Amino acid sequence: MANRARGLVDFHLGDETLEIGLGLGALAKIEDAFGVESFEEALNFGERLSATKLMKFLAALVEGNGHELTPARRRAIDNMSPAEFMEALSEIMGRSGMSRIDAPEAEGPDAPLGAPAASRASTAGERG
């Protein structure tokens, strides 16, 4: 069972279940896979969401969590439906706190990754 306190979810991929989360390793792997400087850029699929982009994202997510991308795992990714992908991504994003990036209450010292840095800095200055 995934460690929910660490933002991990049980990700069903084919016949196995992997613990997946959006830690720094996964974020870096996703950014690298898309050749971008930030995770937000990687999520900016624009108006054209392709199956190739979804599969690339999942492969990077699996590898970024320390799981080898075996042929069986690659086949399982290839066979996922867009609905399955979106459901898994929603759970992973929600568990990591990333779904609150744009919400005003997400700003401050306990904000998830991606919250405005200026808000974190000003709040940190107020405490210290």
C-alpha positions as CSV (number, residue, x, y, z in Angstrom):
1,M,0.0,0.0,0.0
2,A,1.3,3.5,-1.0
3,N,2.5,5.9,1.7
4,R,-0.2,8.5,1.4
5,A,1.5,10.9,3.9
6,R,4.4,11.2,1.4
7,G,2.0,11.9,-1.5
8,L,2.3,8.4,-3.0
9,V,-0.6,6.6,-4.7
10,D,-1.0,3.0,-5.9
11,F,-0.7,3.2,-9.6
12,H,-2.1,0.2,-11.4
13,L,-0.1,-0.6,-14.5
14,G,-1.0,-3.8,-16.2
15,D,-0.7,-6.7,-13.8
16,E,1.2,-4.8,-11.1
17,T,0.8,-1.9,-8.7
18,L,3.5,0.7,-8.4
19,E,3.9,3.4,-5.8
20,I,4.0,6.6,-7.7
21,G,4.2,10.2,-6.5
22,L,5.4,13.6,-7.7
23,G,8.7,13.8,-5.8
24,L,11.6,15.8,-7.1
25,G,13.0,12.8,-9.0
26,A,9.7,12.4,-10.9
27,L,9.4,16.1,-11.6
28,A,12.9,16.3,-12.9
29,K,12.4,13.2,-15.2
30,I,9.2,14.7,-16.6
31,E,10.8,18.1,-17.2
32,D,13.7,16.3,-18.9
33,A,11.4,14.2,-21.1
34,F,9.6,17.3,-22.4
35,G,12.8,19.4,-22.6
36,V,11.3,22.2,-20.4
37,E,12.5,24.2,-17.4
38,S,9.5,23.7,-15.2
39,F,6.9,21.1,-14.4
40,E,4.1,23.6,-15.3
41,E,5.5,23.8,-18.8
42,A,5.5,20.0,-19.0
43,L,1.8,20.0,-18.1
44,N,1.0,22.7,-20.7
45,F,-0.2,20.2,-23.4
46,G,-2.0,23.1,-25.1
47,E,-5.0,22.4,-27.2
48,R,-3.5,19.3,-28.8
49,L,-3.3,16.5,-26.3
50,S,-1.8,13.6,-28.0
51,A,-1.5,9.9,-27.0
52,T,2.3,10.2,-27.6
53,K,2.5,13.0,-25.0
54,L,0.5,11.0,-22.5
55,M,2.6,8.0,-22.9
56,K,5.8,10.0,-22.6
57,F,4.5,11.6,-19.4
58,L,3.6,8.3,-17.9
59,A,7.0,6.7,-18.8
60,A,8.8,9.6,-17.2
61,L,6.6,9.4,-14.1
62,V,7.3,5.7,-13.8
63,E,11.1,6.1,-14.2
64,G,11.2,9.2,-12.0
65,N,9.8,7.1,-9.2
66,G,12.7,4.6,-9.5
67,H,10.8,1.9,-11.4
68,E,12.5,0.5,-14.5
69,L,10.5,0.9,-17.7
70,T,10.3,-2.7,-18.7
71,P,8.7,-3.9,-21.9
72,A,5.7,-5.1,-19.9
73,R,5.3,-1.7,-18.3
74,R,5.7,0.0,-21.7
75,R,3.0,-2.2,-23.1
76,A,0.7,-1.4,-20.1
77,I,1.2,2.3,-20.7
78,D,0.5,1.8,-24.4
79,N,-2.7,0.1,-23.6
80,M,-4.1,2.7,-21.1
81,S,-7.1,4.7,-22.2
82,P,-7.1,8.5,-21.9
83,A,-9.7,8.2,-19.2
84,E,-7.5,5.8,-17.2
85,F,-4.6,8.3,-17.6
86,M,-6.6,11.3,-16.5
87,E,-8.0,9.4,-13.4
88,A,-4.5,8.3,-12.4
89,L,-3.0,11.8,-13.0
90,S,-5.8,13.4,-11.0
91,E,-5.2,11.2,-8.0
92,I,-1.4,11.7,-8.2
93,M,-1.8,15.5,-8.5
94,G,-4.3,15.6,-5.7
95,R,-2.3,13.5,-3.4
96,S,0.8,15.6,-4.0
97,G,-1.0,18.9,-3.4
98,M,-0.2,20.1,-6.9
99,S,-3.9,20.5,-7.8
100,R,-4.0,23.5,-5.4
101,I,-1.3,25.5,-7.1
102,D,-3.6,28.2,-8.4
103,A,-5.7,28.4,-5.3
104,P,-5.1,31.5,-3.1
105,E,-5.0,29.4,0.1
106,A,-2.1,27.4,-1.4
107,E,0.3,30.3,-0.9
108,G,2.5,30.5,2.1
109,P,5.2,28.5,3.8
110,D,3.2,25.2,3.6
111,A,2.3,25.6,-0.1
112,P,2.9,22.7,-2.5
113,L,5.6,22.9,-5.2
114,G,4.8,25.5,-7.7
115,A,3.2,28.1,-5.4
116,P,4.4,31.6,-6.0
117,A,7.9,32.0,-4.5
118,A,7.3,35.6,-3.5
119,S,4.5,34.6,-1.1
120,R,6.7,31.9,0.5
121,A,9.6,34.4,0.9
122,S,7.5,37.2,2.4
123,T,5.8,34.8,4.8
124,A,9.2,33.3,5.8
125,G,10.5,36.8,6.5
126,E,7.5,37.5,8.8
127,R,8.3,34.5,10.9
128,G,12.0,35.1,11.3
